[in-house]
């Protein structure tokens, strides 16, 4: 279905952006530059980018010492998976 394809495309795009932002924030933290607020990273995870944020955490070794990220991001990933699965069932 077209709706499911659009949702999958959205999730791919938002997760790629989320992972790239984690890498960007890591580079900025090393250079002492302007940082991406943690609230923004959590918001991105909430709207479907949790897999990208989680992947970025471990690829770039960024925010892995923050308990809020170690617990919050996997929780949001679980929420994203459940909501997406319920949406797929509803649309079919």
PyMOL Python script that loads the backbone (N, CA, C, O; Angstrom):
from pymol import cmd

cmd.read_pdbstr("""\
ATOM      1  N   UNK A   1       0.837  -1.190   0.000  1.00  0.00           N
ATOM      2  CA  UNK A   1       0.000   0.000   0.000  1.00  0.00           C
ATOM      3  C   UNK A   1       0.876   1.245   0.000  1.00  0.00           C
ATOM      4  O   UNK A   1       1.988   1.254   0.529  1.00  0.00           O
ATOM      5  N   UNK A   2       0.347   2.275  -0.600  1.00  0.00           N
ATOM      6  CA  UNK A   2       1.084   3.528  -0.720  1.00  0.00           C
ATOM      7  C   UNK A   2       1.363   4.156   0.640  1.00  0.00           C
ATOM      8  O   UNK A   2       2.452   4.683   0.864  1.00  0.00           O
ATOM      9  N   UNK A   3       0.402   4.106   1.541  1.00  0.00           N
ATOM     10  CA  UNK A   3       0.574   4.717   2.862  1.00  0.00           C
ATOM     11  C   UNK A   3       1.728   4.058   3.613  1.00  0.00           C
ATOM     12  O   UNK A   3       2.529   4.741   4.251  1.00  0.00           O
ATOM     13  N   UNK A   4       1.811   2.756   3.536  1.00  0.00           N
ATOM     14  CA  UNK A   4       2.879   2.033   4.230  1.00  0.00           C
ATOM     15  C   UNK A   4       4.236   2.388   3.622  1.00  0.00           C
ATOM     16  O   UNK A   4       5.214   2.557   4.351  1.00  0.00           O
ATOM     17  N   UNK A   5       4.304   2.501   2.306  1.00  0.00           N
ATOM     18  CA  UNK A   5       5.560   2.885   1.649  1.00  0.00           C
ATOM     19  C   UNK A   5       5.995   4.287   2.070  1.00  0.00           C
ATOM     20  O   UNK A   5       7.181   4.535   2.287  1.00  0.00           O
ATOM     21  N   UNK A   6       5.050   5.183   2.182  1.00  0.00           N
ATOM     22  CA  UNK A   6       5.361   6.561   2.599  1.00  0.00           C
ATOM     23  C   UNK A   6       5.888   6.562   4.035  1.00  0.00           C
ATOM     24  O   UNK A   6       6.857   7.256   4.340  1.00  0.00           O
ATOM     25  N   UNK A   7       5.255   5.792   4.909  1.00  0.00           N
ATOM     26  CA  UNK A   7       5.699   5.710   6.308  1.00  0.00           C
ATOM     27  C   UNK A   7       7.100   5.112   6.385  1.00  0.00           C
ATOM     28  O   UNK A   7       7.935   5.594   7.151  1.00  0.00           O
ATOM     29  N   UNK A   8       7.363   4.078   5.608  1.00  0.00           N
ATOM     30  CA  UNK A   8       8.690   3.466   5.607  1.00  0.00           C
ATOM     31  C   UNK A   8       9.732   4.454   5.095  1.00  0.00           C
ATOM     32  O   UNK A   8      10.819   4.556   5.663  1.00  0.00           O
ATOM     33  N   UNK A   9       9.415   5.176   4.037  1.00  0.00           N
ATOM     34  CA  UNK A   9      10.332   6.197   3.518  1.00  0.00           C
ATOM     35  C   UNK A   9      10.590   7.270   4.569  1.00  0.00           C
ATOM     36  O   UNK A   9      11.729   7.696   4.759  1.00  0.00           O
ATOM     37  N   UNK A  10       9.537   7.703   5.249  1.00  0.00           N
ATOM     38  CA  UNK A  10       9.679   8.691   6.323  1.00  0.00           C
ATOM     39  C   UNK A  10      10.627   8.174   7.404  1.00  0.00           C
ATOM     40  O   UNK A  10      11.528   8.890   7.842  1.00  0.00           O
ATOM     41  N   UNK A  11      10.421   6.933   7.830  1.00  0.00           N
ATOM     42  CA  UNK A  11      11.251   6.357   8.890  1.00  0.00           C
ATOM     43  C   UNK A  11      12.711   6.232   8.460  1.00  0.00           C
ATOM     44  O   UNK A  11      13.615   6.479   9.258  1.00  0.00           O
ATOM     45  N   UNK A  12      12.941   5.858   7.227  1.00  0.00           N
ATOM     46  CA  UNK A  12      14.315   5.764   6.730  1.00  0.00           C
ATOM     47  C   UNK A  12      14.971   7.137   6.759  1.00  0.00           C
ATOM     48  O   UNK A  12      16.095   7.281   7.240  1.00  0.00           O
ATOM     49  N   UNK A  13      14.277   8.141   6.247  1.00  0.00           N
ATOM     50  CA  UNK A  13      14.835   9.493   6.189  1.00  0.00           C
ATOM     51  C   UNK A  13      15.101  10.037   7.593  1.00  0.00           C
ATOM     52  O   UNK A  13      16.185  10.560   7.854  1.00  0.00           O
ATOM     53  N   UNK A  14      14.132   9.922   8.496  1.00  0.00           N
ATOM     54  CA  UNK A  14      14.302  10.483   9.835  1.00  0.00           C
ATOM     55  C   UNK A  14      15.407   9.753  10.600  1.00  0.00           C
ATOM     56  O   UNK A  14      16.103  10.372  11.404  1.00  0.00           O
ATOM     57  N   UNK A  15      15.580   8.463  10.367  1.00  0.00           N
ATOM     58  CA  UNK A  15      16.636   7.719  11.049  1.00  0.00           C
ATOM     59  C   UNK A  15      18.019   8.036  10.497  1.00  0.00           C
ATOM     60  O   UNK A  15      18.989   8.089  11.254  1.00  0.00           O
ATOM     61  N   UNK A  16      18.123   8.246   9.200  1.00  0.00           N
ATOM     62  CA  UNK A  16      19.401   8.659   8.620  1.00  0.00           C
ATOM     63  C   UNK A  16      19.786  10.038   9.153  1.00  0.00           C
ATOM     64  O   UNK A  16      20.939  10.266   9.518  1.00  0.00           O
ATOM     65  N   UNK A  17      18.830  10.946   9.195  1.00  0.00           N
ATOM     66  CA  UNK A  17      19.086  12.286   9.730  1.00  0.00           C
ATOM     67  C   UNK A  17      19.502  12.200  11.193  1.00  0.00           C
ATOM     68  O   UNK A  17      20.440  12.878  11.614  1.00  0.00           O
ATOM     69  N   UNK A  18      18.811  11.373  11.969  1.00  0.00           N
ATOM     70  CA  UNK A  18      19.123  11.231  13.395  1.00  0.00           C
ATOM     71  C   UNK A  18      20.543  10.719  13.596  1.00  0.00           C
ATOM     72  O   UNK A  18      21.272  11.228  14.448  1.00  0.00           O
ATOM     73  N   UNK A  19      20.939   9.724  12.825  1.00  0.00           N
ATOM     74  CA  UNK A  19      22.291   9.178  12.953  1.00  0.00           C
ATOM     75  C   UNK A  19      23.329  10.228  12.560  1.00  0.00           C
ATOM     76  O   UNK A  19      24.358  10.368  13.221  1.00  0.00           O
ATOM     77  N   UNK A  20      23.059  10.953  11.496  1.00  0.00           N
ATOM     78  CA  UNK A  20      23.986  11.998  11.061  1.00  0.00           C
ATOM     79  C   UNK A  20      24.105  13.112  12.102  1.00  0.00           C
ATOM     80  O   UNK A  20      25.191  13.651  12.314  1.00  0.00           O
ATOM     81  N   UNK A  21      22.998  13.454  12.746  1.00  0.00           N
ATOM     82  CA  UNK A  21      23.045  14.487  13.781  1.00  0.00           C
ATOM     83  C   UNK A  21      23.858  14.041  14.992  1.00  0.00           C
ATOM     84  O   UNK A  21      24.532  14.857  15.621  1.00  0.00           O
ATOM     85  N   UNK A  22      23.800  12.760  15.319  1.00  0.00           N
ATOM     86  CA  UNK A  22      24.626  12.257  16.422  1.00  0.00           C
ATOM     87  C   UNK A  22      26.107  12.402  16.074  1.00  0.00           C
ATOM     88  O   UNK A  22      26.912  12.785  16.923  1.00  0.00           O
ATOM     89  N   UNK A  23      26.461  12.096  14.832  1.00  0.00           N
ATOM     90  CA  UNK A  23      27.842  12.263  14.403  1.00  0.00           C
ATOM     91  C   UNK A  23      28.259  13.723  14.393  1.00  0.00           C
ATOM     92  O   UNK A  23      29.372  14.064  14.792  1.00  0.00           O
ATOM     93  N   UNK A  24      27.361  14.577  13.937  1.00  0.00           N
ATOM     94  CA  UNK A  24      27.639  16.011  13.908  1.00  0.00           C
ATOM     95  C   UNK A  24      27.832  16.558  15.318  1.00  0.00           C
ATOM     96  O   UNK A  24      28.741  17.351  15.563  1.00  0.00           O
ATOM     97  N   UNK A  25      26.973  16.133  16.242  1.00  0.00           N
ATOM     98  CA  UNK A  25      27.079  16.609  17.621  1.00  0.00           C
ATOM     99  C   UNK A  25      28.378  16.123  18.265  1.00  0.00           C
ATOM    100  O   UNK A  25      28.993  16.845  19.050  1.00  0.00           O
ATOM    101  N   UNK A  26      28.788  14.915  17.936  1.00  0.00           N
ATOM    102  CA  UNK A  26      30.052  14.390  18.470  1.00  0.00           C
ATOM    103  C   UNK A  26      31.232  15.224  17.968  1.00  0.00           C
ATOM    104  O   UNK A  26      32.121  15.573  18.744  1.00  0.00           O
ATOM    105  N   UNK A  27      31.240  15.542  16.680  1.00  0.00           N
ATOM    106  CA  UNK A  27      32.317  16.381  16.136  1.00  0.00           C
ATOM    107  C   UNK A  27      32.324  17.755  16.790  1.00  0.00           C
ATOM    108  O   UNK A  27      33.381  18.296  17.112  1.00  0.00           O
ATOM    109  N   UNK A  28      31.129  18.313  16.982  1.00  0.00           N
ATOM    110  CA  UNK A  28      31.031  19.633  17.607  1.00  0.00           C
ATOM    111  C   UNK A  28      31.492  19.590  19.061  1.00  0.00           C
ATOM    112  O   UNK A  28      32.086  20.548  19.555  1.00  0.00           O
ATOM    113  N   UNK A  29      31.221  18.491  19.739  1.00  0.00           N
ATOM    114  CA  UNK A  29      31.643  18.391  21.137  1.00  0.00           C
ATOM    115  C   UNK A  29      33.167  18.320  21.245  1.00  0.00           C
ATOM    116  O   UNK A  29      33.752  18.855  22.187  1.00  0.00           O
ATOM    117  N   UNK A  30      33.801  17.664  20.287  1.00  0.00           N
ATOM    118  CA  UNK A  30      35.263  17.576  20.298  1.00  0.00           C
ATOM    119  C   UNK A  30      35.907  18.923  19.995  1.00  0.00           C
ATOM    120  O   UNK A  30      36.978  19.241  20.512  1.00  0.00           O
ATOM    121  N   UNK A  31      35.248  19.708  19.157  1.00  0.00           N
ATOM    122  CA  UNK A  31      35.809  20.992  18.737  1.00  0.00           C
ATOM    123  C   UNK A  31      35.340  22.161  19.587  1.00  0.00           C
ATOM    124  O   UNK A  31      35.784  23.292  19.391  1.00  0.00           O
ATOM    125  N   UNK A  32      34.451  21.896  20.525  1.00  0.00           N
ATOM    126  CA  UNK A  32      33.951  22.965  21.392  1.00  0.00           C
ATOM    127  C   UNK A  32      32.964  23.884  20.698  1.00  0.00           C
ATOM    128  O   UNK A  32      32.801  25.038  21.096  1.00  0.00           O
ATOM    129  N   UNK A  33      32.308  23.384  19.671  1.00  0.00           N
ATOM    130  CA  UNK A  33      31.359  24.197  18.913  1.00  0.00           C
ATOM    131  C   UNK A  33      29.957  24.174  19.485  1.00  0.00           C
ATOM    132  O   UNK A  33      29.710  23.607  20.549  1.00  0.00           O
ATOM    133  N   UNK A  34      29.034  24.806  18.750  1.00  0.00           N
ATOM    134  CA  UNK A  34      27.623  24.833  19.120  1.00  0.00           C
ATOM    135  C   UNK A  34      27.092  23.411  19.087  1.00  0.00           C
ATOM    136  O   UNK A  34      27.350  22.671  18.138  1.00  0.00           O
ATOM    137  N   UNK A  35      26.350  23.024  20.121  1.00  0.00           N
ATOM    138  CA  UNK A  35      25.885  21.644  20.268  1.00  0.00           C
ATOM    139  C   UNK A  35      24.403  21.526  19.954  1.00  0.00           C
ATOM    140  O   UNK A  35      23.658  22.503  20.028  1.00  0.00           O
ATOM    141  N   UNK A  36      23.995  20.337  19.608  1.00  0.00           N
ATOM    142  CA  UNK A  36      22.590  20.025  19.393  1.00  0.00           C
ATOM    143  C   UNK A  36      21.987  19.691  20.755  1.00  0.00           C
ATOM    144  O   UNK A  36      22.476  18.795  21.442  1.00  0.00           O
ATOM    145  N   UNK A  37      20.932  20.401  21.154  1.00  0.00           N
ATOM    146  CA  UNK A  37      20.347  20.143  22.474  1.00  0.00           C
ATOM    147  C   UNK A  37      19.839  18.696  22.608  1.00  0.00           C
ATOM    148  O   UNK A  37      19.316  18.115  21.657  1.00  0.00           O
ATOM    149  N   UNK A  38      20.008  18.138  23.810  1.00  0.00           N
ATOM    150  CA  UNK A  38      19.556  16.770  24.052  1.00  0.00           C
ATOM    151  C   UNK A  38      18.052  16.638  23.828  1.00  0.00           C
ATOM    152  O   UNK A  38      17.579  15.599  23.369  1.00  0.00           O
ATOM    153  N   UNK A  39      17.301  17.690  24.150  1.00  0.00           N
ATOM    154  CA  UNK A  39      15.851  17.657  23.923  1.00  0.00           C
ATOM    155  C   UNK A  39      15.537  17.416  22.451  1.00  0.00           C
ATOM    156  O   UNK A  39      14.598  16.692  22.119  1.00  0.00           O
ATOM    157  N   UNK A  40      16.320  18.021  21.580  1.00  0.00           N
ATOM    158  CA  UNK A  40      16.088  17.865  20.147  1.00  0.00           C
ATOM    159  C   UNK A  40      16.390  16.434  19.709  1.00  0.00           C
ATOM    160  O   UNK A  40      15.673  15.878  18.877  1.00  0.00           O
ATOM    161  N   UNK A  41      17.433  15.843  20.255  1.00  0.00           N
ATOM    162  CA  UNK A  41      17.750  14.461  19.908  1.00  0.00           C
ATOM    163  C   UNK A  41      16.655  13.511  20.400  1.00  0.00           C
ATOM    164  O   UNK A  41      16.286  12.566  19.702  1.00  0.00           O
ATOM    165  N   UNK A  42      16.143  13.765  21.596  1.00  0.00           N
ATOM    166  CA  UNK A  42      15.046  12.943  22.112  1.00  0.00           C
ATOM    167  C   UNK A  42      13.769  13.149  21.296  1.00  0.00           C
ATOM    168  O   UNK A  42      13.027  12.197  21.055  1.00  0.00           O
ATOM    169  N   UNK A  43      13.513  14.379  20.875  1.00  0.00           N
ATOM    170  CA  UNK A  43      12.333  14.646  20.043  1.00  0.00           C
ATOM    171  C   UNK A  43      12.447  13.904  18.723  1.00  0.00           C
ATOM    172  O   UNK A  43      11.475  13.320  18.245  1.00  0.00           O
ATOM    173  N   UNK A  44      13.627  13.928  18.139  1.00  0.00           N
ATOM    174  CA  UNK A  44      13.860  13.208  16.890  1.00  0.00           C
ATOM    175  C   UNK A  44      13.626  11.709  17.089  1.00  0.00           C
ATOM    176  O   UNK A  44      13.046  11.046  16.229  1.00  0.00           O
ATOM    177  N   UNK A  45      14.076  11.185  18.221  1.00  0.00           N
ATOM    178  CA  UNK A  45      13.849   9.768  18.531  1.00  0.00           C
ATOM    179  C   UNK A  45      12.358   9.487  18.720  1.00  0.00           C
ATOM    180  O   UNK A  45      11.859   8.445  18.297  1.00  0.00           O
ATOM    181  N   UNK A  46      11.668  10.404  19.344  1.00  0.00           N
ATOM    182  CA  UNK A  46      10.241  10.234  19.604  1.00  0.00           C
ATOM    183  C   UNK A  46       9.422  10.183  18.321  1.00  0.00           C
ATOM    184  O   UNK A  46       8.458   9.422  18.235  1.00  0.00           O
ATOM    185  N   UNK A  47       9.791  10.977  17.331  1.00  0.00           N
ATOM    186  CA  UNK A  47       9.002  11.034  16.094  1.00  0.00           C
ATOM    187  C   UNK A  47       9.425   9.972  15.076  1.00  0.00           C
ATOM    188  O   UNK A  47       9.068  10.056  13.901  1.00  0.00           O
ATOM    189  N   UNK A  48      10.178   8.984  15.527  1.00  0.00           N
ATOM    190  CA  UNK A  48      10.506   7.858  14.659  1.00  0.00           C
ATOM    191  C   UNK A  48      11.975   7.640  14.412  1.00  0.00           C
ATOM    192  O   UNK A  48      12.339   6.672  13.744  1.00  0.00           O
ATOM    193  N   UNK A  49      12.839   8.500  14.923  1.00  0.00           N
ATOM    194  CA  UNK A  49      14.261   8.385  14.659  1.00  0.00           C
ATOM    195  C   UNK A  49      15.062   7.681  15.738  1.00  0.00           C
ATOM    196  O   UNK A  49      16.281   7.841  15.811  1.00  0.00           O
ATOM    197  N   UNK A  50      14.397   6.911  16.567  1.00  0.00           N
ATOM    198  CA  UNK A  50      15.096   6.276  17.693  1.00  0.00           C
ATOM    199  C   UNK A  50      16.161   5.282  17.230  1.00  0.00           C
ATOM    200  O   UNK A  50      17.218   5.187  17.853  1.00  0.00           O
ATOM    201  N   UNK A  51      15.910   4.552  16.168  1.00  0.00           N
ATOM    202  CA  UNK A  51      16.919   3.598  15.670  1.00  0.00           C
ATOM    203  C   UNK A  51      18.150   4.349  15.178  1.00  0.00           C
ATOM    204  O   UNK A  51      19.275   3.888  15.374  1.00  0.00           O
ATOM    205  N   UNK A  52      17.950   5.489  14.547  1.00  0.00           N
ATOM    206  CA  UNK A  52      19.067   6.291  14.072  1.00  0.00           C
ATOM    207  C   UNK A  52      19.879   6.890  15.201  1.00  0.00           C
ATOM    208  O   UNK A  52      21.109   6.913  15.149  1.00  0.00           O
ATOM    209  N   UNK A  53      19.184   7.378  16.229  1.00  0.00           N
ATOM    210  CA  UNK A  53      19.885   7.933  17.390  1.00  0.00           C
ATOM    211  C   UNK A  53      20.665   6.824  18.091  1.00  0.00           C
ATOM    212  O   UNK A  53      21.825   7.015  18.455  1.00  0.00           O
ATOM    213  N   UNK A  54      20.040   5.685  18.277  1.00  0.00           N
ATOM    214  CA  UNK A  54      20.691   4.563  18.957  1.00  0.00           C
ATOM    215  C   UNK A  54      21.910   4.073  18.163  1.00  0.00           C
ATOM    216  O   UNK A  54      22.968   3.807  18.734  1.00  0.00           O
ATOM    217  N   UNK A  55      21.749   3.961  16.860  1.00  0.00           N
ATOM    218  CA  UNK A  55      22.873   3.557  16.013  1.00  0.00           C
ATOM    219  C   UNK A  55      23.998   4.579  16.109  1.00  0.00           C
ATOM    220  O   UNK A  55      25.165   4.215  16.249  1.00  0.00           O
ATOM    221  N   UNK A  56      23.645   5.857  16.033  1.00  0.00           N
ATOM    222  CA  UNK A  56      24.637   6.926  16.132  1.00  0.00           C
ATOM    223  C   UNK A  56      25.356   6.946  17.468  1.00  0.00           C
ATOM    224  O   UNK A  56      26.537   7.288  17.543  1.00  0.00           O
ATOM    225  N   UNK A  57      24.640   6.579  18.519  1.00  0.00           N
ATOM    226  CA  UNK A  57      25.270   6.530  19.841  1.00  0.00           C
ATOM    227  C   UNK A  57      26.457   5.589  19.830  1.00  0.00           C
ATOM    228  O   UNK A  57      27.498   5.891  20.413  1.00  0.00           O
ATOM    229  N   UNK A  58      26.311   4.457  19.176  1.00  0.00           N
ATOM    230  CA  UNK A  58      27.356   3.443  19.218  1.00  0.00           C
ATOM    231  C   UNK A  58      28.356   3.562  18.078  1.00  0.00           C
ATOM    232  O   UNK A  58      29.516   3.183  18.243  1.00  0.00           O
ATOM    233  N   UNK A  59      27.948   4.069  16.943  1.00  0.00           N
ATOM    234  CA  UNK A  59      28.908   4.295  15.855  1.00  0.00           C
ATOM    235  C   UNK A  59      29.895   5.379  16.262  1.00  0.00           C
ATOM    236  O   UNK A  59      31.105   5.236  16.081  1.00  0.00           O
ATOM    237  N   UNK A  60      29.358   6.474  16.819  1.00  0.00           N
ATOM    238  CA  UNK A  60      30.197   7.620  17.164  1.00  0.00           C
ATOM    239  C   UNK A  60      30.627   7.635  18.628  1.00  0.00           C
ATOM    240  O   UNK A  60      31.359   8.527  19.055  1.00  0.00           O
ATOM    241  N   UNK A  61      30.174   6.651  19.391  1.00  0.00           N
ATOM    242  CA  UNK A  61      30.461   6.589  20.837  1.00  0.00           C
ATOM    243  C   UNK A  61      30.110   7.920  21.495  1.00  0.00           C
ATOM    244  O   UNK A  61      30.926   8.555  22.163  1.00  0.00           O
ATOM    245  N   UNK A  62      28.866   8.304  21.275  1.00  0.00           N
ATOM    246  CA  UNK A  62      28.389   9.605  21.734  1.00  0.00           C
ATOM    247  C   UNK A  62      27.147   9.425  22.598  1.00  0.00           C
ATOM    248  O   UNK A  62      26.199   8.749  22.199  1.00  0.00           O
ATOM    249  N   UNK A  63      27.154  10.019  23.757  1.00  0.00           N
ATOM    250  CA  UNK A  63      26.046   9.986  24.720  1.00  0.00           C
ATOM    251  C   UNK A  63      25.849   8.601  25.346  1.00  0.00           C
ATOM    252  O   UNK A  63      24.828   8.356  25.988  1.00  0.00           O
ATOM    253  N   UNK A  64      26.801   7.709  25.167  1.00  0.00           N
ATOM    254  CA  UNK A  64      26.637   6.362  25.705  1.00  0.00           C
ATOM    255  C   UNK A  64      26.814   6.315  27.225  1.00  0.00           C
ATOM    256  O   UNK A  64      26.415   5.338  27.858  1.00  0.00           O
ATOM    257  N   UNK A  65      27.406   7.352  27.816  1.00  0.00           N
ATOM    258  CA  UNK A  65      27.585   7.395  29.263  1.00  0.00           C
ATOM    259  C   UNK A  65      26.402   8.056  29.967  1.00  0.00           C
ATOM    260  O   UNK A  65      26.318   8.046  31.195  1.00  0.00           O
ATOM    261  N   UNK A  66      25.488   8.629  29.182  1.00  0.00           N
ATOM    262  CA  UNK A  66      24.326   9.292  29.764  1.00  0.00           C
ATOM    263  C   UNK A  66      23.232   8.254  30.016  1.00  0.00           C
ATOM    264  O   UNK A  66      22.738   7.619  29.084  1.00  0.00           O
ATOM    265  N   UNK A  67      22.867   8.095  31.265  1.00  0.00           N
ATOM    266  CA  UNK A  67      21.842   7.117  31.621  1.00  0.00           C
ATOM    267  C   UNK A  67      20.528   7.404  30.903  1.00  0.00           C
ATOM    268  O   UNK A  67      19.828   6.480  30.491  1.00  0.00           O
ATOM    269  N   UNK A  68      20.194   8.681  30.753  1.00  0.00           N
ATOM    270  CA  UNK A  68      18.940   9.032  30.083  1.00  0.00           C
ATOM    271  C   UNK A  68      18.932   8.534  28.637  1.00  0.00           C
ATOM    272  O   UNK A  68      17.879   8.154  28.126  1.00  0.00           O
ATOM    273  N   UNK A  69      20.069   8.531  27.982  1.00  0.00           N
ATOM    274  CA  UNK A  69      20.147   8.029  26.611  1.00  0.00           C
ATOM    275  C   UNK A  69      20.209   6.508  26.585  1.00  0.00           C
ATOM    276  O   UNK A  69      19.578   5.878  25.737  1.00  0.00           O
ATOM    277  N   UNK A  70      20.960   5.912  27.502  1.00  0.00           N
ATOM    278  CA  UNK A  70      21.084   4.442  27.524  1.00  0.00           C
ATOM    279  C   UNK A  70      19.758   3.768  27.804  1.00  0.00           C
ATOM    280  O   UNK A  70      19.520   2.655  27.335  1.00  0.00           O
ATOM    281  N   UNK A  71      18.888   4.422  28.563  1.00  0.00           N
ATOM    282  CA  UNK A  71      17.571   3.847  28.867  1.00  0.00           C
ATOM    283  C   UNK A  71      16.495   4.429  27.964  1.00  0.00           C
ATOM    284  O   UNK A  71      15.646   3.699  27.452  1.00  0.00           O
ATOM    285  N   UNK A  72      16.528   5.732  27.771  1.00  0.00           N
ATOM    286  CA  UNK A  72      15.470   6.426  27.039  1.00  0.00           C
ATOM    287  C   UNK A  72      15.386   6.075  25.568  1.00  0.00           C
ATOM    288  O   UNK A  72      14.289   5.883  25.045  1.00  0.00           O
ATOM    289  N   UNK A  73      16.510   5.987  24.895  1.00  0.00           N
ATOM    290  CA  UNK A  73      16.492   5.727  23.454  1.00  0.00           C
ATOM    291  C   UNK A  73      16.008   4.307  23.141  1.00  0.00           C
ATOM    292  O   UNK A  73      15.170   4.151  22.254  1.00  0.00           O
ATOM    293  N   UNK A  74      16.499   3.255  23.832  1.00  0.00           N
ATOM    294  CA  UNK A  74      15.925   1.926  23.570  1.00  0.00           C
ATOM    295  C   UNK A  74      14.426   1.859  23.899  1.00  0.00           C
ATOM    296  O   UNK A  74      13.669   1.166  23.221  1.00  0.00           O
ATOM    297  N   UNK A  75      14.005   2.585  24.946  1.00  0.00           N
ATOM    298  CA  UNK A  75      12.580   2.626  25.272  1.00  0.00           C
ATOM    299  C   UNK A  75      11.795   3.264  24.130  1.00  0.00           C
ATOM    300  O   UNK A  75      10.751   2.750  23.728  1.00  0.00           O
ATOM    301  N   UNK A  76      12.296   4.381  23.607  1.00  0.00           N
ATOM    302  CA  UNK A  76      11.605   5.037  22.494  1.00  0.00           C
ATOM    303  C   UNK A  76      11.630   4.172  21.237  1.00  0.00           C
ATOM    304  O   UNK A  76      10.691   4.215  20.442  1.00  0.00           O
ATOM    305  N   UNK A  77      12.684   3.393  21.049  1.00  0.00           N
ATOM    306  CA  UNK A  77      12.725   2.467  19.920  1.00  0.00           C
ATOM    307  C   UNK A  77      11.615   1.429  20.055  1.00  0.00           C
ATOM    308  O   UNK A  77      10.933   1.110  19.082  1.00  0.00           O
ATOM    309  N   UNK A  78      11.442   0.913  21.248  1.00  0.00           N
ATOM    310  CA  UNK A  78      10.361  -0.047  21.488  1.00  0.00           C
ATOM    311  C   UNK A  78       8.998   0.595  21.231  1.00  0.00           C
ATOM    312  O   UNK A  78       8.130  -0.018  20.611  1.00  0.00           O
ATOM    313  N   UNK A  79       8.812   1.810  21.698  1.00  0.00           N
ATOM    314  CA  UNK A  79       7.559   2.536  21.467  1.00  0.00           C
ATOM    315  C   UNK A  79       7.337   2.725  19.971  1.00  0.00           C
ATOM    316  O   UNK A  79       6.234   2.502  19.474  1.00  0.00           O
ATOM    317  N   UNK A  80       8.384   3.138  19.250  1.00  0.00           N
ATOM    318  CA  UNK A  80       8.272   3.329  17.799  1.00  0.00           C
ATOM    319  C   UNK A  80       7.874   2.033  17.098  1.00  0.00           C
ATOM    320  O   UNK A  80       7.025   2.048  16.207  1.00  0.00           O
ATOM    321  N   UNK A  81       8.475   0.920  17.490  1.00  0.00           N
ATOM    322  CA  UNK A  81       8.166  -0.368  16.867  1.00  0.00           C
ATOM    323  C   UNK A  81       6.718  -0.760  17.126  1.00  0.00           C
ATOM    324  O   UNK A  81       6.017  -1.199  16.214  1.00  0.00           O
ATOM    325  N   UNK A  82       6.272  -0.601  18.365  1.00  0.00           N
ATOM    326  CA  UNK A  82       4.885  -0.964  18.708  1.00  0.00           C
ATOM    327  C   UNK A  82       3.900  -0.092  17.938  1.00  0.00           C
ATOM    328  O   UNK A  82       2.927  -0.599  17.380  1.00  0.00           O
ATOM    329  N   UNK A  83       4.145   1.208  17.906  1.00  0.00           N
ATOM    330  CA  UNK A  83       3.230   2.108  17.190  1.00  0.00           C
ATOM    331  C   UNK A  83       3.206   1.820  15.698  1.00  0.00           C
ATOM    332  O   UNK A  83       2.140   1.830  15.082  1.00  0.00           O
ATOM    333  N   UNK A  84       4.364   1.564  15.112  1.00  0.00           N
ATOM    334  CA  UNK A  84       4.414   1.254  13.699  1.00  0.00           C
ATOM    335  C   UNK A  84       3.683  -0.053  13.404  1.00  0.00           C
ATOM    336  O   UNK A  84       2.943  -0.138  12.424  1.00  0.00           O
ATOM    337  N   UNK A  85       3.882  -1.071  14.241  1.00  0.00           N
ATOM    338  CA  UNK A  85       3.198  -2.354  14.048  1.00  0.00           C
ATOM    339  C   UNK A  85       1.689  -2.193  14.168  1.00  0.00           C
ATOM    340  O   UNK A  85       0.939  -2.756  13.371  1.00  0.00           O
ATOM    341  N   UNK A  86       1.238  -1.425  15.165  1.00  0.00           N
ATOM    342  CA  UNK A  86      -0.204  -1.193  15.312  1.00  0.00           C
ATOM    343  C   UNK A  86      -0.757  -0.430  14.121  1.00  0.00           C
ATOM    344  O   UNK A  86      -1.876  -0.698  13.682  1.00  0.00           O
ATOM    345  N   UNK A  87       0.009   0.518  13.590  1.00  0.00           N
ATOM    346  CA  UNK A  87      -0.423   1.286  12.441  1.00  0.00           C
ATOM    347  C   UNK A  87      -0.560   0.382  11.217  1.00  0.00           C
ATOM    348  O   UNK A  87      -1.527   0.497  10.464  1.00  0.00           O
ATOM    349  N   UNK A  88       0.407  -0.516  11.017  1.00  0.00           N
ATOM    350  CA  UNK A  88       0.363  -1.440   9.879  1.00  0.00           C
ATOM    351  C   UNK A  88      -0.882  -2.328   9.988  1.00  0.00           C
ATOM    352  O   UNK A  88      -1.582  -2.542   8.998  1.00  0.00           O
ATOM    353  N   UNK A  89      -1.151  -2.832  11.171  1.00  0.00           N
ATOM    354  CA  UNK A  89      -2.333  -3.684  11.372  1.00  0.00           C
ATOM    355  C   UNK A  89      -3.598  -2.885  11.105  1.00  0.00           C
ATOM    356  O   UNK A  89      -4.533  -3.401  10.492  1.00  0.00           O
ATOM    357  N   UNK A  90      -3.646  -1.645  11.550  1.00  0.00           N
ATOM    358  CA  UNK A  90      -4.817  -0.795  11.381  1.00  0.00           C
ATOM    359  C   UNK A  90      -5.053  -0.480   9.905  1.00  0.00           C
ATOM    360  O   UNK A  90      -6.194  -0.502   9.442  1.00  0.00           O
ATOM    361  N   UNK A  91      -4.001  -0.191   9.176  1.00  0.00           N
ATOM    362  CA  UNK A  91      -4.134   0.190   7.773  1.00  0.00           C
ATOM    363  C   UNK A  91      -4.570  -0.980   6.915  1.00  0.00           C
ATOM    364  O   UNK A  91      -5.325  -0.804   5.958  1.00  0.00           O
ATOM    365  N   UNK A  92      -4.107  -2.160   7.245  1.00  0.00           N
ATOM    366  CA  UNK A  92      -4.473  -3.349   6.456  1.00  0.00           C
ATOM    367  C   UNK A  92      -5.903  -3.654   6.718  1.00  0.00           C
ATOM    368  O   UNK A  92      -6.441  -4.613   6.166  1.00  0.00           O
TER     369      UNK A  92
END
""", "prot")
cmd.dss("prot")
cmd.show_as("cartoon", "prot")
cmd.util.cbc("prot")
cmd.orient("prot")
